[in-house]
Amino acid sequence: MQSNNNSQNKSRSGNRPAAKQKGDKQKKKQKSSVKKAKSPKGSKTDKVKPLEKNDKVKHEAIAKKLQVKTKGKEQEEIQKYLECWTNNREQWKFNKMIQVFIQHHVLDEAVINAEMWPMALSYLSGTKGSGKDILVANAKSIIKEVDSAVEGNGDETLQASSKYERARELLQSLG
């Protein structure tokens, strides 16, 4: 009978009783978490990617989150945010998601209409760092596209487009 009881206490995979194997797994988990916490400071996990790549990724991720909202709701939220920034700075509260959304859609008249454009331009004129770099790059690319199209076609009506005009104004305000 003893051999029968021993066989019931043993696990399928080996000669050790099942209770001991569970305890061993818990010990391994504890040891592995301790090892991760004690990693040396110079290891690969502590290296930081260049700021530009991280900032661009963050901006893109935030812009994707905001694309889910409907256009009417976006415009209302942006308009309230910009009006509060323009007229009532004491109650205005910074919102990174809205800032990035404005930066990505500043040249799009469907999102930022003519009424909001002066407020958005004033708001973005104080942008610094990678946000400013992204704005300048976007504006320059639009200007370059339109200028090359005008040279190819000879049609100057493209330079009268709102996107082109906004890009030029944005570049001037950012300095």
C-alpha positions in Angstrom: 0.0 0.0 0.0 2.8 2.4 0.6 4.0 2.3 -2.9 0.5 3.1 -4.1 0.4 6.2 -1.8 3.9 7.3 -3.0 2.8 7.1 -6.6 -0.2 9.3 -5.9 2.0 12.0 -4.4 4.5 12.0 -7.2 4.0 14.3 -10.2 3.7 13.2 -13.8 7.0 14.6 -14.9 9.4 13.3 -12.3 10.0 11.6 -9.0 9.3 14.6 -6.8 6.0 15.1 -5.1 3.7 17.7 -6.7 3.7 20.0 -3.6 7.5 20.4 -3.8 7.3 21.4 -7.5 4.9 24.2 -6.9 7.1 25.6 -4.2 10.1 25.4 -6.6 8.2 27.4 -9.2 7.5 30.1 -6.7 11.1 30.3 -5.7 12.2 30.5 -9.4 9.8 33.4 -9.9 11.2 35.2 -6.8 14.8 34.6 -8.0 14.1 35.9 -11.5 12.4 39.1 -10.2 15.4 39.7 -8.0 17.8 39.2 -10.9 15.9 41.8 -13.0 16.0 44.4 -10.2 19.7 44.0 -9.8 20.7 44.6 -13.5 23.8 46.7 -13.8 23.3 50.4 -14.8 25.3 50.0 -18.0 23.2 47.2 -19.4 21.3 47.5 -22.7 18.0 48.0 -20.8 19.1 51.3 -19.4 20.2 52.8 -22.7 17.9 55.5 -23.9 16.9 56.1 -27.6 17.6 59.5 -29.0 15.0 62.1 -28.0 13.9 62.9 -31.5 12.7 59.3 -32.2 11.0 59.0 -28.8 9.2 62.4 -29.3 8.1 61.6 -32.8 6.7 58.2 -31.6 4.9 59.9 -28.7 3.4 62.5 -31.0 2.2 59.9 -33.5 0.7 57.7 -30.8 -1.2 60.7 -29.3 -2.4 61.7 -32.7 -3.7 58.2 -33.4 -5.7 58.2 -30.2 -7.3 61.5 -31.1 -8.3 60.3 -34.6 -10.9 58.1 -33.0 -13.1 61.1 -32.0 -15.6 62.5 -34.4 -14.8 65.7 -36.3 -17.4 67.8 -34.6 -16.3 66.8 -31.1 -12.6 67.4 -32.1 -13.4 70.9 -33.3 -15.4 71.8 -30.3 -12.7 70.6 -27.9 -9.9 72.4 -29.8 -12.0 75.6 -30.0 -12.7 75.6 -26.3 -9.0 74.9 -25.5 -7.7 77.6 -27.8 -10.3 80.2 -26.6 -9.5 79.4 -23.0 -5.8 79.8 -23.8 -6.4 83.1 -25.6 -8.9 84.7 -23.3 -8.5 83.2 -19.8 -5.0 81.9 -19.1 -5.7 81.5 -15.3 -8.3 78.8 -16.0 -6.5 77.3 -19.0 -5.0 73.9 -18.3 -2.3 72.4 -20.6 -3.4 69.2 -22.4 -0.6 67.4 -24.3 -3.0 65.4 -26.4 -4.7 68.5 -27.7 -1.4 70.2 -28.3 -0.1 67.4 -30.4 -3.4 67.1 -32.3 -3.2 70.8 -33.1 0.4 70.4 -34.2 -0.5 67.6 -36.6 -3.6 69.2 -38.0 -2.7 72.9 -38.0 -2.5 73.1 -41.8 -5.8 71.2 -42.3 -8.7 73.7 -42.7 -11.3 71.0 -42.2 -10.1 70.5 -38.6 -8.9 74.0 -37.7 -11.2 76.4 -39.4 -10.6 80.0 -40.3 -12.1 81.2 -37.0 -9.7 79.1 -35.0 -6.6 79.7 -37.2 -5.4 83.0 -35.6 -5.7 81.4 -32.1 -3.9 78.2 -33.2 -1.1 80.2 -34.8 -0.6 82.3 -31.7 -0.7 79.2 -29.5 1.9 77.3 -31.7 4.2 80.3 -32.1 5.6 79.6 -28.6 6.4 75.9 -29.4 9.9 74.8 -28.6 12.0 71.7 -29.0 11.0 68.7 -31.1 7.4 70.0 -31.4 8.8 73.1 -33.2 11.1 71.0 -35.4 8.1 68.8 -36.5 6.0 71.9 -37.3 8.8 73.5 -39.3 9.5 70.3 -41.2 5.8 69.9 -42.1 5.4 73.5 -43.2 8.6 73.4 -45.3 7.5 70.2 -47.0 4.1 71.7 -47.9 5.8 74.8 -49.3 8.3 72.7 -51.3 5.5 70.5 -52.8 3.5 73.5 -53.9 6.5 75.4 -55.3 7.7 72.4 -57.3 4.1 71.8 -58.6 3.9 75.5 -59.6 7.3 75.2 -61.4 6.1 72.1 -63.3 2.6 73.3 -64.2 3.1 77.1 -64.2 -0.3 77.3 -62.4 0.1 79.8 -59.5 -3.4 79.1 -58.0 -1.9 76.4 -55.8 0.1 79.1 -54.0 -3.3 80.7 -53.1 -4.4 77.6 -51.3 -5.1 77.9 -47.6 -2.7 75.0 -46.7 0.2 76.9 -48.5 -0.7 80.2 -46.9 -0.9 78.6 -43.4 2.4 76.9 -43.9 4.1 80.2 -44.8 2.4 82.0 -41.8 3.4 79.2 -39.5 7.0 79.4 -40.6 7.1 83.1 -40.1 5.6 82.9 -36.6 8.0 80.2 -35.5 11.0 82.2 -36.7 
